[in-house]
Amino acid sequence: MSIEFGSIHNYYEGQVMEAVRDAVSDGTDSESVADIACVALNHLPPRYIRHDVDMRFYLSPEESAEMKRKVHIAVEDAIRFVVAEGS
């Protein structure tokens, strides 16, 4: 049996990257952006999936809103942490 792991990923990765891009200024260096994303992801539970469309289809509107809220909080906390560590 051959198992293909290439399509498996954490659903939160895309959500966090989008939230980080929206939250940081254009002048933020790429190292800080990566640090912010890593810190935020480490504060969210893993949600491994094969296809994003499956996750969007099966989530209720309430679950989707709750996930977005958790991502927003994790990213804001990560920004504060990375900025504090860099000072």
MODELLER restraints for C-alpha pairs under 7 A, 6 or more apart:
rsr = mdl.restraints
at = mdl.atoms
rsr.add(forms.Gaussian(group=physical.xy_distance, feature=features.Distance(at['CA:7:A'], at['CA:50:A']), mean=5.23, stdev=0.5))
rsr.add(forms.Gaussian(group=physical.xy_distance, feature=features.Distance(at['CA:8:A'], at['CA:48:A']), mean=6.48, stdev=0.5))
rsr.add(forms.Gaussian(group=physical.xy_distance, feature=features.Distance(at['CA:8:A'], at['CA:49:A']), mean=5.55, stdev=0.5))
rsr.add(forms.Gaussian(group=physical.xy_distance, feature=features.Distance(at['CA:8:A'], at['CA:50:A']), mean=4.51, stdev=0.5))
rsr.add(forms.Gaussian(group=physical.xy_distance, feature=features.Distance(at['CA:9:A'], at['CA:48:A']), mean=5.30, stdev=0.5))
rsr.add(forms.Gaussian(group=physical.xy_distance, feature=features.Distance(at['CA:9:A'], at['CA:49:A']), mean=5.66, stdev=0.5))
rsr.add(forms.Gaussian(group=physical.xy_distance, feature=features.Distance(at['CA:9:A'], at['CA:50:A']), mean=6.35, stdev=0.5))
rsr.add(forms.Gaussian(group=physical.xy_distance, feature=features.Distance(at['CA:10:A'], at['CA:46:A']), mean=5.95, stdev=0.5))
rsr.add(forms.Gaussian(group=physical.xy_distance, feature=features.Distance(at['CA:10:A'], at['CA:47:A']), mean=5.16, stdev=0.5))
rsr.add(forms.Gaussian(group=physical.xy_distance, feature=features.Distance(at['CA:10:A'], at['CA:48:A']), mean=4.31, stdev=0.5))
rsr.add(forms.Gaussian(group=physical.xy_distance, feature=features.Distance(at['CA:10:A'], at['CA:49:A']), mean=6.27, stdev=0.5))
rsr.add(forms.Gaussian(group=physical.xy_distance, feature=features.Distance(at['CA:11:A'], at['CA:47:A']), mean=5.48, stdev=0.5))
rsr.add(forms.Gaussian(group=physical.xy_distance, feature=features.Distance(at['CA:11:A'], at['CA:48:A']), mean=5.97, stdev=0.5))
rsr.add(forms.Gaussian(group=physical.xy_distance, feature=features.Distance(at['CA:11:A'], at['CA:49:A']), mean=6.32, stdev=0.5))
rsr.add(forms.Gaussian(group=physical.xy_distance, feature=features.Distance(at['CA:11:A'], at['CA:52:A']), mean=6.77, stdev=0.5))
rsr.add(forms.Gaussian(group=physical.xy_distance, feature=features.Distance(at['CA:12:A'], at['CA:47:A']), mean=6.69, stdev=0.5))
rsr.add(forms.Gaussian(group=physical.xy_distance, feature=features.Distance(at['CA:16:A'], at['CA:37:A']), mean=6.35, stdev=0.5))
rsr.add(forms.Gaussian(group=physical.xy_distance, feature=features.Distance(at['CA:16:A'], at['CA:71:A']), mean=6.14, stdev=0.5))
rsr.add(forms.Gaussian(group=physical.xy_distance, feature=features.Distance(at['CA:17:A'], at['CA:37:A']), mean=6.40, stdev=0.5))
rsr.add(forms.Gaussian(group=physical.xy_distance, feature=features.Distance(at['CA:19:A'], at['CA:72:A']), mean=6.72, stdev=0.5))
rsr.add(forms.Gaussian(group=physical.xy_distance, feature=features.Distance(at['CA:19:A'], at['CA:75:A']), mean=6.93, stdev=0.5))
rsr.add(forms.Gaussian(group=physical.xy_distance, feature=features.Distance(at['CA:20:A'], at['CA:37:A']), mean=6.70, stdev=0.5))
rsr.add(forms.Gaussian(group=physical.xy_distance, feature=features.Distance(at['CA:20:A'], at['CA:75:A']), mean=6.38, stdev=0.5))
rsr.add(forms.Gaussian(group=physical.xy_distance, feature=features.Distance(at['CA:35:A'], at['CA:82:A']), mean=6.93, stdev=0.5))
rsr.add(forms.Gaussian(group=physical.xy_distance, feature=features.Distance(at['CA:36:A'], at['CA:75:A']), mean=6.89, stdev=0.5))
rsr.add(forms.Gaussian(group=physical.xy_distance, feature=features.Distance(at['CA:36:A'], at['CA:78:A']), mean=5.19, stdev=0.5))
rsr.add(forms.Gaussian(group=physical.xy_distance, feature=features.Distance(at['CA:36:A'], at['CA:79:A']), mean=5.71, stdev=0.5))
rsr.add(forms.Gaussian(group=physical.xy_distance, feature=features.Distance(at['CA:36:A'], at['CA:82:A']), mean=6.29, stdev=0.5))
rsr.add(forms.Gaussian(group=physical.xy_distance, feature=features.Distance(at['CA:39:A'], at['CA:78:A']), mean=5.46, stdev=0.5))
rsr.add(forms.Gaussian(group=physical.xy_distance, feature=features.Distance(at['CA:40:A'], at['CA:74:A']), mean=4.78, stdev=0.5))
rsr.add(forms.Gaussian(group=physical.xy_distance, feature=features.Distance(at['CA:40:A'], at['CA:75:A']), mean=5.13, stdev=0.5))
rsr.add(forms.Gaussian(group=physical.xy_distance, feature=features.Distance(at['CA:40:A'], at['CA:78:A']), mean=5.31, stdev=0.5))
rsr.add(forms.Gaussian(group=physical.xy_distance, feature=features.Distance(at['CA:43:A'], at['CA:74:A']), mean=6.28, stdev=0.5))
